[in-house]
């Protein structure tokens, strides 16, 4: 629940200004601006955040206000908004909670002597980057725009694609300190009403201080996941076309201010491995891409554990596949080679993320040469192990979901350790555990992770 200010605006102009000055750090904070002026022979005070308001708009508004006289001043704030404010987005607020919330969100608020209300003028502008296509979720065909950190821009990108009056975008907020704006988007005639009610109730009942990590903080607060089950409960996308398609399928899309991605629910393991390219090609091509991605995803989990299992039981290996047996002298046990390479690949990935772009290519080449050639010659690793781990490392990028990639990695590590310790018995137990992680992983809708009801 968001903590609210219960005080209402009084008829005393001095009392209202005194309360605002006590609540806001006007003297201490340089970006909170208080502007005193006379409007129609009455004292007036503007409060706004420097950096959020449009200078040209404020200049025109103040020019218009200064031109007012005592005879042309309306009797109340509502009439003042209708007759004297030459702007589109104007509202009359009657309590200080809404005034403070709107002010800190970037709107300008105006108190005028004799008015028992506050005039709120939404002339804000947020710092924003261009709606370029996201780097992680690219498409070979289709649109080239992507979500940004500004909530209003993101809702406009979806509204542009769905020109239907049934598209509803409800605004709410969460966090007692941050009071972060959250938009719950859905198609009124297609959404699962039970799921929608569940989502809205959970957001309204959140009792947290802030959403410091935006959508991740909201996801953790909405659904308390079990730490030992790494499979994601939500699907994320930075593509407006994907979010619009999910809305038309009857799903709920949650947008959080300051986050360049949309949270989609309900979701399943099949939804996780989908991407926009599946829909921008003919049916046969789309089915082929889905099947290929699914098979490669399965291979990333079971390839190295199966290789380890057959190396521990060479008599199980069919004659036709005898060439995959390790012929070189094994200085380090295979299980340790595989585990070391799993950690090394993550280390290289982290290093690439923190490497300046101008150095990423030469350093990647150096790392590839060292890891691929000299590590085998030095006797640390076998060439077969390097080959299979290279396939796994590259294959992880065939599916776009980052969280799912690490969930599959943890399943692969569990299979490797169990197979290395208990041979085929450990491999069988690992396969059962992987299935249990999927079957017993509940989504926000309460349904099974492998069988989410679709409208």
C-alpha positions as CSV (number, residue, x, y, z in Angstrom):
1,X,0.0,0.0,0.0
2,X,1.2,3.5,-0.9
3,X,1.3,5.9,2.1
4,X,-0.9,8.9,1.4
5,X,-1.2,12.5,2.7
6,X,-4.7,12.9,4.1
7,X,-4.8,16.7,4.4
8,X,-7.1,18.5,2.0
9,X,-6.6,22.0,0.4
10,X,-8.1,24.7,2.5
11,X,-9.5,28.1,1.6
12,X,-6.6,29.9,3.2
13,X,-3.9,30.6,0.6
14,X,-1.2,31.2,3.3
15,X,-2.0,27.9,5.0
16,X,-1.7,26.0,1.7
17,X,1.6,27.6,0.8
18,X,3.0,27.1,4.3
19,X,2.1,23.3,4.1
20,X,3.8,23.0,0.7
21,X,6.9,24.7,1.9
22,X,7.1,22.4,4.9
23,X,6.6,19.2,2.9
24,X,8.9,20.1,0.0
25,X,12.6,20.9,0.4
26,X,12.3,24.1,-1.6
27,X,15.3,25.8,0.0
28,X,17.5,22.7,0.1
29,X,16.8,21.1,-3.3
30,X,17.8,23.2,-6.3
31,X,15.5,21.5,-8.8
32,X,12.3,22.2,-6.9
33,X,11.3,25.6,-8.1
34,X,8.8,28.0,-6.4
35,X,7.7,30.9,-8.6
36,X,5.7,33.7,-7.0
37,X,3.6,35.9,-9.3
38,X,0.3,38.0,-9.4
39,X,-2.6,36.7,-11.5
40,X,-5.5,39.0,-11.9
41,X,-4.6,41.0,-8.8
42,X,-4.3,37.9,-6.7
43,X,-1.2,36.3,-5.2
44,X,-0.2,33.0,-6.9
45,X,2.6,30.5,-6.5
46,X,3.8,28.0,-9.1
47,X,5.6,24.8,-8.0
48,X,7.4,22.7,-10.5
49,X,10.5,20.5,-11.0
50,X,13.2,22.0,-13.1
51,X,14.1,19.7,-16.0
52,X,10.6,18.2,-16.3
53,X,8.7,21.3,-17.6
54,X,8.8,22.7,-21.1
55,X,10.2,26.2,-20.9
56,X,8.3,27.4,-24.0
57,X,5.0,26.2,-22.6
58,X,5.6,27.7,-19.2
59,X,6.5,31.0,-20.8
60,X,3.3,31.1,-22.8
61,X,1.2,30.2,-19.8
62,X,2.8,32.9,-17.6
63,X,2.3,35.5,-20.4
64,X,-1.4,34.5,-20.6
65,X,-1.8,34.7,-16.8
66,X,-0.1,38.1,-16.4
67,X,-2.6,39.5,-18.9
68,X,-5.5,38.6,-16.7
69,X,-7.3,41.4,-14.8
70,X,-9.4,41.4,-11.7
71,X,-12.6,41.7,-13.8
72,X,-11.7,38.6,-15.9
73,X,-10.7,36.4,-13.0
74,X,-13.2,33.6,-12.5
75,X,-14.7,32.8,-9.1
76,X,-13.3,29.3,-8.7
77,X,-10.5,27.0,-9.9
78,X,-12.7,25.0,-12.3
79,X,-13.8,28.1,-14.1
80,X,-10.3,29.3,-14.2
81,X,-9.1,26.1,-15.9
82,X,-11.9,26.4,-18.5
83,X,-11.5,30.0,-19.4
84,X,-8.0,31.1,-18.5
85,X,-5.6,28.2,-19.0
86,X,-4.6,27.9,-22.7
87,X,-3.4,24.3,-22.4
88,X,-4.8,20.9,-23.1
89,X,-4.0,18.8,-20.0
90,X,-5.3,20.7,-17.0
91,X,-6.9,19.4,-13.8
92,X,-8.2,20.7,-10.5
93,X,-6.9,18.9,-7.4
94,X,-8.5,19.1,-4.0
95,X,-6.1,17.2,-1.7
96,X,-2.4,17.5,-1.1
97,X,-1.7,13.9,-1.7
98,X,-2.5,14.2,-5.4
99,X,-0.8,17.6,-5.6
100,X,2.5,16.3,-4.2
101,X,2.3,13.1,-6.3
102,X,1.7,15.1,-9.5
103,X,4.4,17.7,-8.7
104,X,7.0,15.0,-8.1
105,X,6.0,13.3,-11.3
106,X,6.8,16.4,-13.2
107,X,3.6,18.4,-13.6
108,X,3.4,22.1,-12.6
109,X,0.9,23.0,-9.8
110,X,-0.5,26.5,-9.2
111,X,-2.1,27.9,-6.1
112,X,-4.1,31.1,-6.4
113,X,-5.4,33.2,-3.6
114,X,-9.1,32.7,-3.0
115,X,-9.3,29.3,-4.7
116,X,-9.9,26.2,-2.5
117,X,-8.2,24.0,-4.9
118,X,-5.0,23.6,-6.9
119,X,-4.6,23.9,-10.6
120,X,-2.4,21.1,-12.1
121,X,-0.9,21.7,-15.6
122,X,0.7,18.7,-17.2
123,X,3.3,20.5,-19.3
124,X,6.1,18.0,-18.4
125,X,8.6,16.4,-20.7
126,X,10.8,13.4,-19.7
127,X,14.3,12.8,-20.8
128,X,14.1,9.9,-23.3
129,X,16.1,8.1,-25.8
130,X,15.0,7.2,-29.3
131,X,12.7,4.2,-29.8
132,X,15.4,2.1,-31.5
133,X,15.2,-1.6,-32.0
134,X,16.5,-3.4,-28.8
135,X,19.8,-5.1,-29.2
136,X,18.8,-8.4,-27.5
137,X,15.4,-8.9,-29.2
138,X,16.1,-8.2,-32.9
139,X,13.9,-9.3,-35.8
140,X,15.1,-10.0,-39.4
141,X,11.8,-8.6,-40.6
142,X,9.1,-6.3,-39.1
143,X,9.2,-3.1,-37.2
144,X,12.4,-1.6,-35.9
145,X,11.1,0.3,-32.8
146,X,11.5,-0.7,-29.2
147,X,10.3,0.2,-25.7
148,X,12.1,3.0,-23.8
149,X,12.2,4.1,-20.2
150,X,9.3,6.5,-20.5
151,X,5.9,4.9,-19.7
152,X,3.8,7.2,-21.8
153,X,5.9,6.5,-24.9
154,X,5.6,2.8,-24.4
155,X,1.8,2.9,-24.1
156,X,1.7,5.0,-27.2
157,X,3.7,2.4,-29.1
158,X,1.1,-0.2,-28.3
159,X,-1.9,2.1,-28.8
160,X,-0.6,2.8,-32.3
161,X,-0.8,-0.9,-33.2
162,X,-4.2,-1.6,-31.6
163,X,-6.8,1.0,-32.5
164,X,-9.6,-0.7,-30.5
165,X,-11.7,0.8,-27.8
166,X,-11.4,-2.5,-25.9
167,X,-7.8,-1.8,-25.2
168,X,-7.6,-0.6,-21.6
169,X,-4.5,0.8,-19.9
170,X,-5.1,1.3,-16.2
171,X,-2.6,3.4,-14.3
172,X,-1.6,2.6,-10.7
173,X,1.5,3.0,-8.5
174,X,3.5,1.0,-6.0
175,X,6.2,1.8,-3.5
176,X,5.7,4.0,-0.5
177,X,8.9,6.0,-1.3
178,X,9.3,5.7,-5.0
179,X,5.6,5.8,-5.9
180,X,6.5,4.2,-9.3
181,X,3.9,4.4,-12.0
182,X,2.6,1.1,-13.3
183,X,0.3,0.5,-16.3
184,X,-1.8,-2.6,-16.5
185,X,-2.8,-3.2,-20.1
186,X,-5.3,-5.7,-21.4
187,X,-8.1,-6.2,-24.0
188,X,-11.3,-5.9,-22.2
189,X,-13.2,-8.4,-24.4
190,X,-10.4,-11.1,-24.4
191,X,-8.6,-11.0,-21.1
192,X,-9.0,-13.7,-18.4
193,X,-11.1,-11.7,-15.9
194,X,-9.9,-13.9,-13.0
195,X,-6.3,-13.4,-13.8
196,X,-6.8,-9.6,-14.3
197,X,-8.5,-9.3,-10.9
198,X,-5.7,-11.3,-9.3
199,X,-3.0,-9.1,-10.8
200,X,-4.7,-5.8,-9.9
201,X,-5.4,-6.9,-6.4
202,X,-1.8,-8.0,-5.8
203,X,-0.5,-4.7,-7.1
204,X,-2.9,-2.7,-4.9
205,X,-1.9,-4.7,-1.8
206,X,1.8,-4.4,-2.3
207,X,3.5,-3.2,0.9
208,X,7.0,-2.2,-0.2
209,X,9.1,0.9,0.2
210,X,10.2,1.2,-3.5
211,X,10.7,-0.5,-6.8
212,X,14.4,0.2,-7.0
213,X,14.9,-2.4,-9.7
214,X,11.7,-1.5,-11.6
215,X,10.1,-4.6,-13.1
216,X,12.3,-7.1,-11.3
217,X,11.3,-5.6,-7.9
218,X,7.7,-5.8,-9.0
219,X,8.0,-9.4,-10.1
220,X,9.6,-10.4,-6.9
221,X,6.9,-8.6,-4.9
222,X,4.0,-10.0,-7.0
223,X,5.1,-13.6,-6.9
224,X,7.4,-14.9,-4.1
225,X,9.4,-17.5,-6.1
226,X,11.1,-20.4,-4.5
227,X,14.8,-19.8,-4.6
228,X,15.6,-23.4,-5.8
229,X,13.4,-23.1,-8.9
230,X,15.2,-20.9,-11.4
231,X,12.6,-21.0,-14.2
232,X,11.1,-17.5,-14.8
233,X,7.5,-16.8,-13.9
234,X,7.1,-13.9,-16.3
235,X,8.0,-13.3,-19.9
236,X,9.7,-10.0,-20.8
237,X,10.0,-8.2,-24.1
238,X,11.3,-4.9,-25.4
239,X,9.4,-5.1,-28.7
240,X,6.0,-3.3,-28.9
241,X,4.8,-5.6,-31.7
242,X,5.3,-8.6,-29.5
243,X,3.5,-7.0,-26.6
244,X,0.6,-6.0,-28.9
245,X,0.4,-9.6,-30.2
246,X,0.2,-10.9,-26.6
247,X,-2.6,-8.4,-25.8
248,X,-4.6,-9.6,-28.8
249,X,-4.1,-13.2,-27.5
250,X,-5.8,-12.2,-24.2
251,X,-2.7,-11.8,-22.1
252,X,-2.0,-9.0,-19.5
253,X,0.9,-6.7,-20.2
254,X,2.4,-4.7,-17.3
255,X,4.6,-1.7,-18.0
256,X,6.7,0.0,-15.2
257,X,8.0,3.5,-15.5
258,X,11.8,3.7,-16.0
259,X,11.9,0.2,-17.5
260,X,12.3,-0.4,-21.3
261,X,10.5,-3.8,-21.3
262,X,7.0,-5.2,-20.9
263,X,6.1,-7.9,-18.4
264,X,3.7,-10.5,-20.0
265,X,1.5,-13.0,-18.2
266,X,0.4,-15.7,-18.0
267,X,3.2,-17.5,-19.6
268,X,4.5,-21.0,-20.2
269,X,7.7,-22.7,-21.2
270,X,6.5,-22.6,-24.9
271,X,5.9,-18.8,-24.7
272,X,9.4,-18.4,-23.3
273,X,11.1,-19.8,-26.4
274,X,9.0,-17.8,-28.9
275,X,10.4,-14.8,-30.6
276,X,9.1,-12.2,-33.2
277,X,10.8,-13.9,-36.1
278,X,8.4,-16.9,-35.8
279,X,5.5,-14.6,-36.9
280,X,7.2,-12.5,-39.6
281,X,7.8,-15.5,-41.9
282,X,5.4,-17.9,-43.7
283,X,3.8,-20.6,-41.7
284,X,6.1,-23.4,-42.8
285,X,9.2,-21.3,-42.1
286,X,7.8,-20.2,-38.7
287,X,7.1,-23.8,-37.7
288,X,10.6,-24.8,-38.7
289,X,12.2,-22.0,-36.7
290,X,10.1,-23.0,-33.6
291,X,11.0,-26.7,-33.9
292,X,14.6,-25.9,-34.5
293,X,14.8,-23.6,-31.5
294,X,13.0,-26.2,-29.3
295,X,15.4,-29.0,-30.3
296,X,18.5,-26.8,-29.8
297,X,17.1,-25.7,-26.4
298,X,16.7,-29.4,-25.4
299,X,20.2,-30.1,-26.7
300,X,21.8,-27.4,-24.6
301,X,20.5,-29.1,-21.4
302,X,21.2,-32.8,-22.3
303,X,24.2,-32.8,-24.7
304,X,27.1,-32.6,-22.3
305,X,25.5,-34.8,-19.5
306,X,24.8,-37.5,-22.2
307,X,28.4,-37.2,-23.4
308,X,29.6,-37.6,-19.9
309,X,27.3,-40.6,-19.3
310,X,28.5,-42.4,-22.4
311,X,32.1,-41.7,-21.6
312,X,31.6,-43.3,-18.2
313,X,29.9,-46.3,-19.9
314,X,31.8,-46.9,-23.2
315,X,30.1,-50.2,-23.7
316,X,26.8,-48.5,-24.1
317,X,28.1,-46.5,-27.1
318,X,26.8,-47.8,-30.4
319,X,29.5,-48.8,-32.9
320,X,28.3,-46.1,-35.4
321,X,29.1,-43.4,-32.7
322,X,32.4,-44.9,-31.5
323,X,34.3,-41.9,-33.0
324,X,33.0,-39.6,-30.3
325,X,34.9,-41.5,-27.6
326,X,37.8,-39.5,-26.0
327,X,41.0,-40.9,-27.3
328,X,43.5,-38.5,-25.8
329,X,45.0,-38.9,-22.3
330,X,42.6,-37.4,-19.8
331,X,44.7,-35.4,-17.3
332,X,41.7,-33.9,-15.6
333,X,38.4,-35.9,-15.1
334,X,35.8,-35.1,-17.7
335,X,33.3,-33.9,-15.1
336,X,35.8,-31.3,-13.8
337,X,36.6,-30.2,-17.4
338,X,33.0,-29.5,-18.1
339,X,32.4,-27.7,-14.8
340,X,35.5,-25.5,-15.3
341,X,34.4,-24.6,-18.8
342,X,30.9,-23.7,-17.6
343,X,32.4,-21.2,-15.2
344,X,34.9,-20.0,-17.8
345,X,32.2,-19.3,-20.4
346,X,30.3,-17.2,-17.9
347,X,33.5,-15.4,-17.0
348,X,34.1,-14.5,-20.7
349,X,30.5,-13.3,-21.0
350,X,30.8,-11.0,-18.0
351,X,34.2,-9.8,-19.3
352,X,32.6,-9.0,-22.7
353,X,29.8,-7.0,-21.0
354,X,32.3,-4.8,-19.2
355,X,34.8,-4.5,-22.1
356,X,34.8,-1.2,-24.0
357,X,33.3,-1.7,-27.5
358,X,36.5,-0.7,-29.3
359,X,38.4,-3.5,-27.5
360,X,35.7,-6.2,-27.5
361,X,36.6,-7.7,-30.9
362,X,40.4,-8.1,-30.4
363,X,40.0,-9.3,-26.8
364,X,37.4,-11.9,-28.0
365,X,39.8,-13.2,-30.6
366,X,42.6,-13.5,-28.1
367,X,40.3,-15.2,-25.6
368,X,39.1,-17.6,-28.3
369,X,42.6,-18.5,-29.3
370,X,43.8,-19.1,-25.8
371,X,40.7,-21.1,-24.7
372,X,40.4,-23.0,-27.9
373,X,44.0,-23.9,-28.9
374,X,46.4,-23.5,-26.0
375,X,44.1,-24.9,-23.4
376,X,44.0,-28.2,-25.3
377,X,47.7,-28.3,-26.0
378,X,48.5,-27.6,-22.4
379,X,46.6,-30.8,-21.3
380,X,43.9,-29.1,-19.3
381,X,41.1,-30.0,-21.7
382,X,40.3,-32.5,-24.4
383,X,39.3,-31.3,-27.8
384,X,36.0,-33.1,-27.7
385,X,35.0,-31.4,-24.5
386,X,35.9,-28.0,-26.0
387,X,33.8,-28.7,-29.0
388,X,30.6,-29.7,-27.1
389,X,30.9,-26.8,-24.7
390,X,31.4,-24.4,-27.6
391,X,28.2,-25.7,-29.1
392,X,26.4,-25.2,-25.8
393,X,27.7,-21.7,-25.4
394,X,26.6,-20.6,-28.9
395,X,23.3,-22.5,-28.7
396,X,22.3,-20.6,-25.6
397,X,21.8,-17.5,-27.8
398,X,19.1,-19.2,-30.0
399,X,16.4,-18.3,-27.5
400,X,15.9,-14.7,-26.5
401,X,15.0,-15.1,-22.8
402,X,18.0,-14.4,-20.6
403,X,16.5,-15.8,-17.4
404,X,15.4,-19.0,-19.2
405,X,19.0,-19.4,-20.5
406,X,20.4,-19.4,-17.0
407,X,17.6,-21.7,-15.8
408,X,18.6,-24.2,-18.5
409,X,22.2,-23.8,-17.5
410,X,21.4,-24.7,-13.9
411,X,19.5,-27.8,-15.0
412,X,22.6,-28.8,-17.1
413,X,24.9,-28.3,-14.1
414,X,22.7,-30.4,-11.9
415,X,22.6,-33.2,-14.5
416,X,26.4,-33.0,-14.9
417,X,27.1,-33.3,-11.1
418,X,24.6,-36.0,-10.6
419,X,25.8,-38.0,-13.6
420,X,29.5,-37.5,-12.5
421,X,28.7,-38.7,-9.0
422,X,26.1,-41.5,-9.5
423,X,26.5,-42.5,-13.2
424,X,23.3,-43.5,-14.9
425,X,21.3,-43.5,-11.7
426,X,22.3,-39.8,-11.2
427,X,21.4,-39.0,-14.8
428,X,17.9,-40.6,-14.3
429,X,17.3,-38.7,-11.1
430,X,18.4,-35.5,-12.7
431,X,16.0,-35.9,-15.6
432,X,13.2,-36.5,-13.1
433,X,14.2,-33.4,-11.2
434,X,14.2,-31.3,-14.4
435,X,10.7,-32.5,-15.2
436,X,9.6,-31.7,-11.6
437,X,11.0,-28.2,-11.8
438,X,8.8,-27.6,-14.9
439,X,5.7,-29.4,-13.7
440,X,5.6,-27.9,-10.2
441,X,6.6,-24.4,-11.3
442,X,3.4,-22.4,-10.9
443,X,2.7,-19.1,-12.7
444,X,0.9,-16.1,-11.3
445,X,-2.3,-17.4,-12.6
446,X,-1.9,-20.5,-10.5
447,X,-1.8,-22.8,-13.5
448,X,0.9,-25.3,-14.5
449,X,4.0,-24.0,-16.2
450,X,3.6,-26.5,-19.0
451,X,-0.2,-26.0,-19.4
452,X,-1.2,-22.3,-19.3
453,X,-4.8,-21.7,-20.3
454,X,-5.2,-19.6,-23.4
455,X,-8.3,-17.6,-24.4
